[in-house]
Amino acid sequence: MSNAMELLRSVKDSTDDTEFYTPMPEGYEPGRTKYVAVFGTVMSGLGKGIFSSSLAKLLKDKGLKVAPIKLEGYLNIDSGTLNPFRHGEVFVLDDGMETDMDLGTYERMLDQDLTGANFATSGQIFNSVLEKERAGSYLGRDVQMIPHVTGEVKLRLREVAMESDSDVVFIEVGGTVGDIENAFYIEALRELSYEEGEGSVLFVALTYVLSPPTLGEQKSKAAQLGIKRLMEFGIHPHLIACRAEDRVTDKVRQKISIYTNVPVNRVFSMHDLPSIYLLPQIMREEGLDSEVVQMLNLGGLINSAEDARNSQAWEKFSSKIDTHTHEVTIGVTGKYTALRDSYASIIKSLEHAEVANDAKVNIEWIDTTDINDDNVADILAKVDGIIVPGGFGVRGTGGKIACIKYARENKMPYLGICLGFQMAVIEYARNVCGLTDADSTEIDPDTKTPVISVLPEQKKIEGLGGNMRLGGQDVMIAPDTMASEMFGGATNIRERFRHRYEVDPEYIERLEQAGLIFSGKHGEHQIMQILELPRDVHPYFVAAQFHPELTSRPLRPQPMFKGLVKAAIETK
Ligand code: GLN
Protein backbone atom coordinates (compact mmCIF):
# COMPACT_ATOMS: atom_id res chain seq x y z
CA MET A 1 0.00 0.00 0.00
CA SER A 2 1.29 3.45 -0.87
CA ASN A 3 2.21 5.96 1.82
CA ALA A 4 -0.53 8.25 0.65
CA MET A 5 -3.01 5.44 1.08
CA GLU A 6 -1.92 4.78 4.64
CA LEU A 7 -2.56 8.41 5.49
CA LEU A 8 -5.94 8.29 3.83
CA ARG A 9 -7.07 4.99 5.22
CA SER A 10 -8.82 6.12 8.35
CA VAL A 11 -10.10 9.41 6.99
CA LYS A 12 -13.63 8.88 5.71
CA ASP A 13 -14.99 12.39 5.48
CA SER A 14 -13.40 15.78 5.40
CA THR A 15 -13.28 17.78 8.57
CA ASP A 16 -11.30 20.83 9.49
CA ASP A 17 -8.65 18.54 10.95
CA THR A 18 -7.43 17.21 7.64
CA GLU A 19 -7.03 18.15 4.03
CA PHE A 20 -7.57 14.55 2.93
CA TYR A 21 -10.90 13.64 1.49
CA THR A 22 -11.22 10.40 -0.37
CA PRO A 23 -14.56 8.65 0.07
CA MET A 24 -14.31 4.96 -0.84
CA PRO A 25 -16.84 2.20 -1.31
CA GLU A 26 -17.16 -0.24 1.64
CA GLY A 27 -14.48 -2.87 1.49
CA TYR A 28 -12.41 -1.18 -1.23
CA GLU A 29 -8.77 -2.24 -1.20
CA PRO A 30 -6.48 0.37 -2.78
CA GLY A 31 -3.94 -1.08 -5.18
CA ARG A 32 -5.93 -4.25 -5.88
CA THR A 33 -7.61 -3.01 -9.05
CA LYS A 34 -5.48 -1.54 -11.83
CA TYR A 35 -6.57 1.44 -13.89
CA VAL A 36 -5.80 2.53 -17.45
CA ALA A 37 -6.76 6.13 -18.19
CA VAL A 38 -6.96 7.39 -21.77
CA PHE A 39 -6.74 11.09 -22.64
CA GLY A 40 -7.08 12.87 -25.96
CA THR A 41 -4.79 15.68 -27.03
CA VAL A 42 -4.62 18.03 -30.04
CA MET A 43 -8.21 17.45 -31.10
CA SER A 44 -11.36 15.52 -30.38
CA GLY A 45 -12.66 12.62 -32.45
CA LEU A 46 -9.40 10.66 -32.32
CA GLY A 47 -11.08 7.43 -31.36
CA LYS A 48 -10.21 7.24 -27.65
CA GLY A 49 -13.09 4.81 -27.18
CA ILE A 50 -11.86 2.64 -30.02
CA PHE A 51 -8.32 2.54 -28.65
CA SER A 52 -9.41 1.98 -25.08
CA SER A 53 -11.93 -0.73 -25.96
CA SER A 54 -9.42 -2.54 -28.20
CA LEU A 55 -6.81 -2.58 -25.46
CA ALA A 56 -9.43 -3.68 -22.91
CA LYS A 57 -10.47 -6.46 -25.28
CA LEU A 58 -6.90 -7.74 -25.58
CA LEU A 59 -6.65 -7.95 -21.79
CA LYS A 60 -10.06 -9.57 -21.50
CA ASP A 61 -9.00 -12.17 -24.06
CA LYS A 62 -6.17 -13.09 -21.70
CA GLY A 63 -8.65 -13.99 -18.99
CA LEU A 64 -8.62 -10.69 -17.09
CA LYS A 65 -11.83 -9.09 -15.87
CA VAL A 66 -12.19 -5.62 -17.33
CA ALA A 67 -14.71 -2.78 -17.04
CA PRO A 68 -14.77 0.51 -18.93
CA ILE A 69 -16.02 3.87 -17.73
CA LYS A 70 -16.52 6.95 -19.84
CA LEU A 71 -16.17 10.31 -18.10
CA GLU A 72 -18.17 12.88 -20.06
CA GLY A 73 -17.44 16.56 -19.69
CA TYR A 74 -20.92 17.81 -20.36
CA LEU A 75 -23.39 18.78 -17.66
CA ASN A 76 -26.31 16.68 -18.90
CA ILE A 77 -27.19 13.86 -16.52
CA ASP A 78 -27.44 11.43 -19.43
CA SER A 79 -27.41 11.54 -23.24
CA GLY A 80 -31.17 11.20 -23.60
CA THR A 81 -31.78 14.79 -24.60
CA LEU A 82 -28.77 15.16 -26.88
CA ASN A 83 -29.36 15.76 -30.55
CA PRO A 84 -27.83 12.85 -32.46
CA PHE A 85 -27.04 15.26 -35.26
CA ARG A 86 -24.60 17.05 -32.97
CA HIS A 87 -23.44 14.27 -30.74
CA GLY A 88 -23.91 10.94 -32.49
CA GLU A 89 -26.50 8.33 -31.64
CA VAL A 90 -27.94 7.81 -28.17
CA PHE A 91 -26.89 4.35 -27.06
CA VAL A 92 -29.28 2.67 -24.62
CA LEU A 93 -27.98 0.18 -22.09
CA ASP A 94 -29.92 -2.77 -20.75
CA ASP A 95 -30.68 -0.93 -17.49
CA GLY A 96 -32.24 1.92 -19.47
CA MET A 97 -29.36 4.40 -19.18
CA GLU A 98 -29.10 6.63 -22.25
CA THR A 99 -25.44 7.08 -23.05
CA ASP A 100 -22.90 8.29 -25.54
CA MET A 101 -22.24 6.15 -28.62
CA ASP A 102 -18.84 5.13 -27.25
CA LEU A 103 -20.56 2.80 -24.79
CA GLY A 104 -21.73 0.92 -27.87
CA THR A 105 -18.13 0.56 -28.99
CA TYR A 106 -17.21 -0.94 -25.60
CA GLU A 107 -20.15 -3.35 -25.55
CA ARG A 108 -19.37 -4.57 -29.05
CA MET A 109 -15.61 -4.83 -28.66
CA LEU A 110 -15.82 -6.51 -25.25
CA ASP A 111 -19.01 -8.46 -25.95
CA GLN A 112 -20.10 -7.34 -22.49
CA ASP A 113 -23.29 -5.67 -21.26
CA LEU A 114 -22.69 -2.41 -19.42
CA THR A 115 -24.77 -0.37 -16.95
CA GLY A 116 -25.16 3.23 -15.85
CA ALA A 117 -22.14 2.69 -13.57
CA ASN A 118 -19.98 2.65 -16.71
CA PHE A 119 -21.07 6.12 -17.77
CA ALA A 120 -20.42 9.30 -15.79
CA THR A 121 -21.10 12.90 -16.75
CA SER A 122 -20.05 16.13 -15.03
CA GLY A 123 -23.76 16.61 -14.40
CA GLN A 124 -23.94 13.38 -12.40
CA ILE A 125 -20.78 14.21 -10.45
CA PHE A 126 -21.92 17.71 -9.50
CA ASN A 127 -25.39 16.42 -8.75
CA SER A 128 -24.09 14.00 -6.12
CA VAL A 129 -21.77 16.60 -4.65
CA LEU A 130 -24.65 19.06 -4.30
CA GLU A 131 -26.91 16.38 -2.81
CA LYS A 132 -24.24 15.54 -0.25
CA GLU A 133 -23.78 19.21 0.52
CA ARG A 134 -27.53 19.59 1.21
CA ALA A 135 -27.45 16.48 3.39
CA GLY A 136 -24.66 18.01 5.45
CA SER A 137 -22.18 15.30 4.53
CA TYR A 138 -19.21 17.65 4.31
CA LEU A 139 -19.23 18.40 8.04
CA GLY A 140 -18.93 22.14 7.90
CA ARG A 141 -16.32 22.29 5.18
CA ASP A 142 -16.51 24.67 2.25
CA VAL A 143 -17.14 22.39 -0.72
CA GLN A 144 -14.37 22.67 -3.29
CA MET A 145 -13.42 21.34 -6.71
CA ILE A 146 -10.42 19.78 -4.95
CA PRO A 147 -10.85 17.62 -2.90
CA HIS A 148 -14.63 17.20 -3.03
CA VAL A 149 -15.47 17.11 -6.72
CA THR A 150 -12.31 15.17 -7.53
CA GLY A 151 -13.11 12.91 -4.57
CA GLU A 152 -16.50 12.18 -6.08
CA VAL A 153 -14.86 11.24 -9.40
CA LYS A 154 -12.48 8.83 -7.68
CA LEU A 155 -15.44 7.37 -5.77
CA ARG A 156 -17.23 6.65 -9.06
CA LEU A 157 -14.12 4.94 -10.46
CA ARG A 158 -13.65 2.81 -7.37
CA GLU A 159 -17.33 1.90 -7.38
CA VAL A 160 -16.97 0.55 -10.90
CA ALA A 161 -13.94 -1.42 -9.76
CA MET A 162 -15.85 -2.88 -6.81
CA GLU A 163 -19.16 -3.55 -8.53
CA SER A 164 -17.62 -5.21 -11.56
CA ASP A 165 -14.96 -6.96 -9.47
CA SER A 166 -12.53 -6.06 -12.25
CA ASP A 167 -8.83 -6.60 -12.54
CA VAL A 168 -8.52 -3.52 -14.77
CA VAL A 169 -10.80 -0.50 -15.13
CA PHE A 170 -10.43 1.43 -18.39
CA ILE A 171 -11.18 5.12 -18.00
CA GLU A 172 -11.88 7.23 -21.04
CA VAL A 173 -11.78 10.96 -20.40
CA GLY A 174 -14.15 12.72 -22.79
CA GLY A 175 -13.03 15.80 -24.71
CA THR A 176 -9.49 17.04 -25.18
CA VAL A 177 -6.83 17.93 -22.60
CA GLY A 178 -7.10 21.67 -22.08
CA ASP A 179 -10.90 21.81 -22.05
CA ILE A 180 -12.30 23.47 -18.94
CA GLU A 181 -14.96 20.74 -18.85
CA ASN A 182 -12.61 17.86 -18.17
CA ALA A 183 -9.89 19.55 -16.11
CA PHE A 184 -11.24 18.18 -12.82
CA TYR A 185 -11.30 14.65 -14.25
CA ILE A 186 -7.63 14.94 -15.15
CA GLU A 187 -6.83 16.23 -11.68
CA ALA A 188 -8.81 13.37 -10.12
CA LEU A 189 -6.80 10.85 -12.13
CA ARG A 190 -3.53 12.40 -11.03
CA GLU A 191 -4.72 12.01 -7.44
CA LEU A 192 -5.88 8.45 -8.09
CA SER A 193 -2.45 7.50 -9.35
CA TYR A 194 -0.84 8.93 -6.17
CA GLU A 195 -3.30 7.18 -3.89
CA GLU A 196 -3.38 3.78 -5.54
CA GLY A 197 0.40 3.65 -5.59
CA GLU A 198 3.17 2.78 -8.01
CA GLY A 199 2.27 0.43 -10.87
CA SER A 200 -1.49 0.73 -10.38
CA VAL A 201 -2.54 3.47 -12.78
CA LEU A 202 -1.38 3.63 -16.37
CA PHE A 203 -1.80 6.80 -18.44
CA VAL A 204 -2.29 6.75 -22.19
CA ALA A 205 -2.18 9.86 -24.37
CA LEU A 206 -3.86 9.79 -27.73
CA THR A 207 -2.53 12.37 -30.10
CA TYR A 208 -2.62 13.33 -33.74
CA VAL A 209 0.23 13.38 -36.22
CA LEU A 210 -0.46 15.84 -39.01
CA SER A 211 0.64 15.34 -42.59
CA PRO A 212 -0.10 18.53 -44.51
CA PRO A 213 -0.46 17.69 -48.21
CA THR A 214 1.70 20.66 -49.20
CA LEU A 215 4.65 19.33 -47.16
CA GLY A 216 4.17 15.68 -48.04
CA GLU A 217 5.58 14.49 -44.70
CA GLN A 218 4.37 13.79 -41.18
CA LYS A 219 4.85 16.56 -38.62
CA SER A 220 5.01 15.83 -34.90
CA LYS A 221 4.92 19.31 -33.34
CA ALA A 222 1.17 19.43 -32.66
CA ALA A 223 1.42 16.00 -31.04
CA GLN A 224 4.33 17.09 -28.85
CA LEU A 225 2.50 20.22 -27.73
CA GLY A 226 -0.64 18.25 -26.97
CA ILE A 227 1.22 15.80 -24.75
CA LYS A 228 3.10 18.65 -23.09
CA ARG A 229 -0.29 20.08 -22.14
CA LEU A 230 -1.13 16.80 -20.40
CA MET A 231 2.20 16.87 -18.55
CA GLU A 232 1.39 20.37 -17.28
CA PHE A 233 -1.42 18.71 -15.32
CA GLY A 234 1.14 16.49 -13.61
CA ILE A 235 0.36 13.47 -15.74
CA HIS A 236 3.19 11.72 -17.48
CA PRO A 237 1.95 9.24 -20.09
CA HIS A 238 3.24 5.67 -20.02
CA LEU A 239 2.03 5.02 -23.52
CA ILE A 240 1.30 7.21 -26.53
CA ALA A 241 -0.99 6.32 -29.41
CA CYS A 242 -0.55 8.47 -32.51
CA ARG A 243 -3.56 8.80 -34.74
CA ALA A 244 -2.60 9.48 -38.33
CA GLU A 245 -3.82 8.88 -41.82
CA ASP A 246 -0.85 6.64 -42.71
CA ARG A 247 1.42 4.55 -40.52
CA VAL A 248 3.49 6.89 -38.35
CA THR A 249 7.14 6.80 -39.43
CA ASP A 250 9.87 5.60 -37.07
CA LYS A 251 11.43 9.05 -37.27
CA VAL A 252 8.29 10.74 -35.98
CA ARG A 253 7.82 8.10 -33.28
CA GLN A 254 11.41 8.64 -32.17
CA LYS A 255 10.91 12.37 -32.07
CA ILE A 256 7.81 12.03 -29.93
CA SER A 257 9.68 9.59 -27.70
CA ILE A 258 12.59 12.00 -27.15
CA TYR A 259 10.31 14.89 -26.31
CA THR A 260 8.18 12.94 -23.84
CA ASN A 261 10.51 10.37 -22.22
CA VAL A 262 8.21 7.59 -23.41
CA PRO A 263 10.23 4.66 -24.84
CA VAL A 264 9.76 4.40 -28.57
CA ASN A 265 8.26 0.89 -28.35
CA ARG A 266 5.45 2.48 -26.35
CA VAL A 267 4.76 5.09 -29.00
CA PHE A 268 2.17 3.34 -31.12
CA SER A 269 1.04 4.18 -34.65
CA MET A 270 -2.75 4.14 -34.75
CA HIS A 271 -3.20 4.91 -38.43
CA ASP A 272 -6.48 4.73 -40.36
CA LEU A 273 -7.77 1.21 -40.93
CA PRO A 274 -10.58 -0.12 -43.13
CA SER A 275 -12.37 -1.28 -39.95
CA ILE A 276 -11.88 -0.63 -36.24
CA TYR A 277 -12.12 -4.38 -35.75
CA LEU A 278 -8.65 -4.70 -37.26
CA LEU A 279 -7.08 -2.62 -34.50
CA PRO A 280 -6.85 -5.25 -31.70
CA GLN A 281 -4.81 -7.54 -33.92
CA ILE A 282 -2.36 -4.76 -34.84
CA MET A 283 -1.97 -3.73 -31.21
CA ARG A 284 -1.24 -7.33 -30.35
CA GLU A 285 1.37 -7.61 -33.11
CA GLU A 286 3.07 -4.46 -31.85
CA GLY A 287 3.15 -5.95 -28.36
CA LEU A 288 1.10 -3.22 -26.74
CA ASP A 289 -0.90 -5.69 -24.67
CA SER A 290 2.24 -7.29 -23.24
CA GLU A 291 3.66 -3.85 -22.41
CA VAL A 292 0.52 -3.06 -20.43
CA VAL A 293 0.51 -6.43 -18.66
CA GLN A 294 4.12 -5.87 -17.70
CA MET A 295 3.72 -2.27 -16.56
CA LEU A 296 0.70 -3.13 -14.43
CA ASN A 297 2.29 -6.30 -13.15
CA LEU A 298 -0.59 -8.50 -14.27
CA GLY A 299 1.50 -11.43 -15.56
CA GLY A 300 0.31 -13.78 -12.84
CA LEU A 301 -3.32 -13.48 -13.90
CA ILE A 302 -2.86 -14.34 -17.57
CA ASN A 303 -4.41 -17.49 -19.01
CA SER A 304 -2.43 -18.28 -22.16
CA ALA A 305 -4.76 -21.03 -23.40
CA GLU A 306 -7.76 -18.72 -23.18
CA ASP A 307 -5.76 -15.98 -24.89
CA ALA A 308 -4.91 -18.26 -27.80
CA ARG A 309 -8.54 -19.39 -28.16
CA ASN A 310 -9.93 -15.87 -28.07
CA SER A 311 -7.40 -14.34 -30.40
CA GLN A 312 -7.98 -17.13 -32.91
CA ALA A 313 -11.74 -16.57 -32.86
CA TRP A 314 -11.21 -12.85 -33.37
CA GLU A 315 -8.73 -13.36 -36.16
CA LYS A 316 -11.19 -15.64 -37.90
CA PHE A 317 -13.75 -12.84 -37.78
CA SER A 318 -11.45 -9.94 -38.66
CA SER A 319 -9.76 -11.75 -41.54
CA LYS A 320 -13.16 -11.90 -43.26
CA ILE A 321 -13.73 -8.16 -43.08
CA ASP A 322 -11.92 -7.43 -46.32
CA THR A 323 -13.00 -10.47 -48.32
CA HIS A 324 -16.40 -11.35 -49.73
CA THR A 325 -18.25 -13.41 -52.31
CA HIS A 326 -21.44 -11.35 -52.50
CA GLU A 327 -22.11 -7.64 -52.71
CA VAL A 328 -25.38 -5.86 -51.93
CA THR A 329 -26.57 -2.32 -51.37
CA ILE A 330 -28.83 -1.54 -48.43
CA GLY A 331 -30.71 1.74 -48.37
CA VAL A 332 -31.03 3.41 -44.98
CA THR A 333 -33.62 6.16 -44.77
CA GLY A 334 -32.78 8.74 -42.20
CA LYS A 335 -33.31 12.25 -41.12
CA TYR A 336 -29.79 12.73 -39.86
CA THR A 337 -28.25 11.58 -43.10
CA ALA A 338 -25.58 14.27 -42.89
CA LEU A 339 -23.94 12.64 -39.91
CA ARG A 340 -23.03 8.96 -39.99
CA ASP A 341 -22.42 8.95 -36.24
CA SER A 342 -26.15 9.21 -35.66
CA TYR A 343 -26.49 5.68 -37.07
CA ALA A 344 -23.25 4.22 -35.70
CA SER A 345 -24.80 1.03 -34.31
CA ILE A 346 -26.73 0.30 -37.50
CA ILE A 347 -23.54 0.64 -39.53
CA LYS A 348 -21.75 -1.68 -37.12
CA SER A 349 -24.61 -4.22 -37.18
CA LEU A 350 -24.39 -4.30 -40.96
CA GLU A 351 -20.64 -4.88 -40.67
CA HIS A 352 -21.29 -7.89 -38.42
CA ALA A 353 -23.93 -9.13 -40.87
CA GLU A 354 -21.48 -8.69 -43.75
CA VAL A 355 -18.96 -11.07 -42.24
CA ALA A 356 -21.69 -13.56 -41.30
CA ASN A 357 -22.96 -13.59 -44.91
CA ASP A 358 -19.60 -13.47 -46.69
CA ALA A 359 -20.76 -10.25 -48.30
CA LYS A 360 -19.89 -6.63 -48.78
CA VAL A 361 -22.70 -4.25 -47.86
CA ASN A 362 -22.75 -0.80 -49.39
CA ILE A 363 -24.94 1.66 -47.53
CA GLU A 364 -27.00 4.10 -49.54
CA TRP A 365 -28.30 6.96 -47.38
CA ILE A 366 -31.75 8.08 -48.42
CA ASP A 367 -33.32 11.38 -47.42
CA THR A 368 -37.06 10.72 -47.47
CA THR A 369 -38.22 14.33 -47.25
CA ASP A 370 -39.12 14.54 -50.95
CA ILE A 371 -40.02 10.90 -51.64
CA ASN A 372 -43.55 10.03 -52.75
CA ASP A 373 -45.35 7.16 -54.52
CA ASP A 374 -44.40 8.61 -57.93
CA ASN A 375 -40.64 8.84 -57.51
CA VAL A 376 -39.98 6.03 -55.00
CA ALA A 377 -39.26 3.36 -57.64
CA ASP A 378 -36.50 5.48 -59.16
CA ILE A 379 -34.95 6.27 -55.83
CA LEU A 380 -34.96 2.65 -54.64
CA ALA A 381 -33.79 1.27 -58.00
CA LYS A 382 -30.19 1.03 -56.81
CA VAL A 383 -30.80 -0.77 -53.52
CA ASP A 384 -31.28 -4.48 -52.77
CA GLY A 385 -32.90 -3.99 -49.39
CA ILE A 386 -34.01 -1.21 -47.13
CA ILE A 387 -33.89 -0.20 -43.47
CA VAL A 388 -36.17 2.44 -41.98
CA PRO A 389 -34.44 3.23 -38.68
CA GLY A 390 -35.68 4.85 -35.48
CA GLY A 391 -36.55 8.51 -35.30
CA PHE A 392 -38.73 11.16 -33.79
CA GLY A 393 -41.12 13.70 -35.24
CA VAL A 394 -43.00 14.21 -38.46
CA ARG A 395 -40.39 15.15 -41.04
CA GLY A 396 -39.91 12.61 -43.81
CA THR A 397 -42.50 10.13 -42.49
CA GLY A 398 -44.61 10.34 -45.67
CA GLY A 399 -41.55 9.37 -47.71
CA LYS A 400 -40.76 6.52 -45.33
CA ILE A 401 -44.26 5.12 -45.78
CA ALA A 402 -43.85 5.35 -49.57
CA CYS A 403 -40.58 3.38 -49.29
CA ILE A 404 -42.21 0.71 -47.11
CA LYS A 405 -45.17 0.37 -49.49
CA TYR A 406 -42.75 -0.05 -52.37
CA ALA A 407 -40.67 -2.63 -50.50
CA ARG A 408 -43.77 -4.59 -49.47
CA GLU A 409 -45.36 -4.62 -52.92
CA ASN A 410 -42.14 -5.30 -54.82
CA LYS A 411 -40.82 -7.99 -52.46
CA MET A 412 -37.77 -5.91 -51.56
CA PRO A 413 -36.22 -7.06 -48.24
CA TYR A 414 -37.27 -4.68 -45.48
CA LEU A 415 -36.13 -4.16 -41.90
CA GLY A 416 -38.04 -1.61 -39.83
CA ILE A 417 -36.60 -0.36 -36.55
CA CYS A 418 -38.76 1.32 -33.89
CA LEU A 419 -40.21 4.21 -35.92
CA GLY A 420 -39.71 1.94 -38.96
CA PHE A 421 -41.87 -0.68 -37.19
CA GLN A 422 -44.58 1.89 -36.49
CA MET A 423 -44.48 3.19 -40.07
CA ALA A 424 -44.85 -0.37 -41.38
CA VAL A 425 -47.99 -0.80 -39.26
CA ILE A 426 -49.41 2.48 -40.57
CA GLU A 427 -48.60 1.52 -44.16
CA TYR A 428 -50.29 -1.87 -43.74
CA ALA A 429 -53.33 -0.34 -42.08
CA ARG A 430 -53.72 2.22 -44.85
CA ASN A 431 -52.96 0.18 -47.93
CA VAL A 432 -54.01 -3.34 -46.95
CA CYS A 433 -56.67 -2.94 -44.25
CA GLY A 434 -58.24 0.02 -46.05
CA LEU A 435 -57.95 2.31 -43.01
CA THR A 436 -56.87 5.14 -45.30
CA ASP A 437 -56.43 7.75 -42.60
CA ALA A 438 -54.50 5.49 -40.20
CA ASP A 439 -51.69 7.36 -38.46
CA SER A 440 -49.59 7.71 -35.34
CA THR A 441 -50.63 10.27 -32.74
CA GLU A 442 -46.99 11.40 -32.76
CA ILE A 443 -47.52 12.58 -36.36
CA ASP A 444 -51.17 13.59 -36.22
CA PRO A 445 -52.43 14.03 -32.64
CA ASP A 446 -56.04 14.33 -33.89
CA THR A 447 -56.09 11.29 -36.17
CA LYS A 448 -59.38 9.38 -36.12
CA THR A 449 -57.55 6.08 -36.70
CA PRO A 450 -54.63 6.04 -34.26
CA VAL A 451 -53.08 2.66 -35.04
CA ILE A 452 -49.97 3.90 -33.23
CA SER A 453 -50.52 5.83 -30.01
CA VAL A 454 -49.49 6.29 -26.40
CA LEU A 455 -51.78 4.13 -24.34
CA PRO A 456 -53.09 5.14 -20.95
CA GLU A 457 -52.38 1.54 -20.00
CA GLN A 458 -48.71 1.97 -20.88
CA LYS A 459 -48.44 5.07 -18.75
CA LYS A 460 -49.80 3.04 -15.84
CA ILE A 461 -47.42 0.14 -16.44
CA GLU A 462 -44.38 2.33 -16.70
CA GLY A 463 -45.56 4.51 -13.84
CA LEU A 464 -43.77 7.42 -15.43
CA GLY A 465 -46.50 9.36 -17.17
CA GLY A 466 -45.74 9.78 -20.85
CA ASN A 467 -42.10 8.90 -20.50
CA MET A 468 -40.27 6.59 -22.82
CA ARG A 469 -40.00 2.86 -22.41
CA LEU A 470 -36.24 2.52 -22.06
CA GLY A 471 -33.81 -0.35 -21.80
CA GLY A 472 -33.85 -4.11 -21.99
CA GLN A 473 -37.12 -6.04 -22.01
CA ASP A 474 -37.99 -9.65 -22.72
CA VAL A 475 -39.71 -10.42 -26.01
CA MET A 476 -41.78 -13.59 -26.36
CA ILE A 477 -41.36 -15.14 -29.79
CA ALA A 478 -44.27 -16.98 -31.41
CA PRO A 479 -43.41 -20.50 -32.68
CA ASP A 480 -43.41 -21.29 -36.40
CA THR A 481 -42.57 -17.74 -37.44
CA MET A 482 -39.66 -16.26 -39.29
CA ALA A 483 -38.62 -14.58 -36.02
CA SER A 484 -38.54 -17.94 -34.28
CA GLU A 485 -36.43 -19.37 -37.08
CA MET A 486 -34.03 -16.40 -37.07
CA PHE A 487 -33.55 -16.52 -33.32
CA GLY A 488 -32.76 -20.22 -33.48
CA GLY A 489 -36.04 -21.41 -31.99
CA ALA A 490 -35.74 -19.24 -28.87
CA THR A 491 -39.08 -18.48 -27.23
CA ASN A 492 -37.78 -15.57 -25.20
CA ILE A 493 -35.17 -13.02 -26.26
CA ARG A 494 -33.98 -9.79 -24.68
CA GLU A 495 -33.76 -6.58 -26.68
CA ARG A 496 -33.46 -2.85 -25.98
CA PHE A 497 -36.22 -0.29 -26.30
CA ARG A 498 -36.43 3.47 -26.57
CA HIS A 499 -39.90 4.58 -27.55
CA ARG A 500 -43.04 6.27 -26.39
CA TYR A 501 -45.62 5.13 -28.94
CA GLU A 502 -46.79 1.61 -29.83
CA VAL A 503 -49.44 -0.38 -31.69
CA ASP A 504 -52.90 0.44 -30.32
CA PRO A 505 -54.43 -2.93 -29.22
CA GLU A 506 -57.74 -1.74 -30.68
CA TYR A 507 -56.36 -2.48 -34.17
CA ILE A 508 -54.33 -5.65 -33.60
CA GLU A 509 -57.06 -8.07 -34.67
CA ARG A 510 -57.76 -6.15 -37.86
CA LEU A 511 -54.13 -6.04 -38.82
CA GLU A 512 -53.69 -9.76 -38.09
CA GLN A 513 -56.79 -10.70 -40.05
CA ALA A 514 -55.37 -8.81 -43.01
CA GLY A 515 -52.23 -10.99 -42.86
CA LEU A 516 -49.76 -9.10 -40.69
CA ILE A 517 -48.09 -11.36 -38.13
CA PHE A 518 -46.99 -10.10 -34.73
CA SER A 519 -44.33 -12.67 -34.00
CA GLY A 520 -42.83 -10.95 -30.94
CA LYS A 521 -44.87 -9.70 -27.99
CA HIS A 522 -44.52 -8.59 -24.42
CA GLY A 523 -44.94 -11.46 -21.95
CA GLU A 524 -47.87 -9.95 -20.05
CA HIS A 525 -49.13 -6.84 -21.74
CA GLN A 526 -50.58 -6.30 -25.18
CA ILE A 527 -47.45 -4.72 -26.57
CA MET A 528 -46.46 -5.71 -30.11
CA GLN A 529 -42.68 -6.00 -30.51
CA ILE A 530 -41.89 -7.81 -33.78
CA LEU A 531 -43.92 -7.92 -36.98
CA GLU A 532 -43.42 -9.92 -40.16
CA LEU A 533 -45.14 -11.06 -43.32
CA PRO A 534 -45.29 -14.79 -44.09
CA ARG A 535 -42.44 -16.02 -46.27
CA ASP A 536 -44.77 -17.10 -49.10
CA VAL A 537 -46.02 -13.52 -49.34
CA HIS A 538 -42.72 -11.66 -49.02
CA PRO A 539 -39.08 -12.87 -48.84
CA TYR A 540 -38.19 -10.63 -45.89
CA PHE A 541 -40.53 -8.09 -44.36
CA VAL A 542 -39.60 -7.74 -40.70
CA ALA A 543 -39.74 -4.93 -38.18
CA ALA A 544 -39.06 -4.47 -34.47
CA GLN A 545 -40.38 -2.02 -31.92
CA PHE A 546 -36.99 -2.39 -30.21
CA HIS A 547 -33.54 -1.44 -31.51
CA PRO A 548 -31.85 -4.63 -32.75
CA GLU A 549 -28.75 -2.61 -33.66
CA LEU A 550 -27.96 -2.12 -29.97
CA THR A 551 -27.36 -5.80 -29.28
CA SER A 552 -25.38 -6.86 -32.33
CA ARG A 553 -21.85 -8.04 -31.57
CA PRO A 554 -19.01 -8.91 -33.97
CA LEU A 555 -18.99 -12.61 -33.13
CA ARG A 556 -22.74 -12.72 -32.40
CA PRO A 557 -24.42 -10.75 -35.21
CA GLN A 558 -28.00 -9.73 -34.49
CA PRO A 559 -30.26 -12.15 -36.43
CA MET A 560 -32.51 -9.48 -37.98
CA PHE A 561 -29.60 -7.72 -39.71
CA LYS A 562 -28.08 -11.03 -40.68
CA GLY A 563 -31.47 -12.04 -42.13
CA LEU A 564 -31.83 -8.79 -44.06
CA VAL A 565 -28.44 -9.11 -45.74
CA LYS A 566 -29.10 -12.78 -46.49
CA ALA A 567 -32.44 -11.94 -48.09
CA ALA A 568 -30.88 -9.07 -50.07
CA ILE A 569 -28.29 -11.47 -51.48
CA GLU A 570 -30.94 -14.05 -52.36
CA THR A 571 -33.34 -11.65 -54.03
CA LYS A 572 -30.76 -9.50 -55.80
N1 GLN B 1 -40.90 8.30 -32.16
C1 GLN B 1 -41.28 6.95 -31.92
C2 GLN B 1 -41.68 6.72 -30.47
O1 GLN B 1 -41.41 7.53 -29.63
C3 GLN B 1 -40.16 6.01 -32.29
C4 GLN B 1 -38.97 6.16 -31.42
C5 GLN B 1 -37.74 5.55 -32.02
O2 GLN B 1 -37.71 5.25 -33.20
N2 GLN B 1 -36.71 5.41 -31.23
O3 GLN B 1 -42.29 5.72 -30.14
Residues whose N, C-alpha, C, O or C-beta is under 5 A from the ligand:
A	BS01	LIG	G390 G391 F392 G393 I417 C418 L419 R498 H499 R500 Y501
